[in-house]
Amino acid sequence: MGCGDSGEQGKKHASPSSGPDLATQAVLVPSEELPADSVPIRGHDFNHGRDIDGIMDSFKGTGLQATALGRAVDEVNSMLDWRVPESECDDEDGGLRRDRCKIFLGYTSNLVSAGVRENIRYLVEHGMVDVLVTTAGGVEEDIIKCLAPTYVGDFQLKGSDLRSKGINRAGNMLIPNSNYCKFEDWVMPILDAMLREQCEEGTVWTPSRVIERLGREIDHQDSICYWAAKNGIPIYCPALTDGSLGDMLYFHTYKSDGLVIDLVRDIRLMNDEALKAKPRKTGVIILGGGVPKHHICNANLMKNGADFAVYLNTAQEYDGSDSGARPDEAVSWGKIRADATPVKVHGDASILFPLLISQTFAKRSHPGV
């Protein structure tokens, strides 16, 4: 038969239940209308300029993790909307937002080894956050960088070669072993003095009190610990011995045994930071995972959950780790309020956090700049 044949075979192919009709029904499924407030996807048009504000303003409508970062900006600004200065709070004036938002900032040590240290120091220097939680490295690397620099390296440098040269690698950052020798020379006399004060004056040392002492002793304006001590912002570190500072404490026991650091007092202080925040709201910003992430979230459990939350990290949840858990898992534990609008941005905080600050804390502190 020819192509124009109208025989039985042609009738079979023309059946409405077969061939193109089935494909059309499968491919062109009718759409329901999206909600009226749905945001169209549209990225930044560089014909209109290359300023950071314009680029960041486009992120919520860009899609993927750009949209998540745009939402994180909104979440942090929601925290800041509640931060009425205490001098303006009047118990008799119901019109003022007396529920100031206490902001918890958590961060891991690698970010202090990196240049994120300066971003964190800026917030602490200007009293823009209220409570810090970090790891031992987040304390010691801050102090050590006041004594000697960390350098840019490469992820591919061979470990055995570096070891023979006395150079330590953290990602693509290089830390000479001599930096830790300088730290030992600096910190040992302080530990001696702390032990004397414990024995002679009855001083009770906690991790946060130790860190405050180190911040006062370093007396260096590049330091997070310095500004935290100066501005009365506590730094909690439940894993204080898990790093070079732990090594120093270990070596010190062989020199002058007896220094005691009380963890229990700090867990009470840390949990009370959240519990006694009421009627204030609490907001959490957590860079990375591990101990700082859980310590902050667990403290906020004591008040039935944080009101605002932003996570910036690369961890995934498939292995059940707390580091990778999305905010909704924290909601199930009561660590974030069920009516909150928390945001997780999947990505490297060394890129994300400066951008986040530029559209939140810094924009409010330096409008128009």
ABEGO torsion letter per residue (X at the ends): XBAABABAAAAAAABAABEAAAAAAAABBBBBBBBAABBBBBBBBAAAEABAAAAAAAAAAAEEAAAAAAAAAAAAAAAAAABBBAAABBAABAABBABBBBBBBBBBAAAAABAAAAAAAAAAAAGABABBBBBAAAAAAAAAAAABBBBBBBAABBAAAAAAAGBBBBEABBBBAAAAAAAAAAAAAAAAAAAAAAAAAGBBBBAAAAAAAAAAAAGBAABAAAAAAAAGBBBBBAAAABEAAAAAAAAAAAABBGBBBBAAAAAAAAAAAAAAAOABBBBBBBBEBEAAAAAAAAAAAAAGEBABBBBBBABBAAAGBAAABBAAAAAAAGABBAABBBBBBBEBAAAAAAAAAAABAAAAABBGX
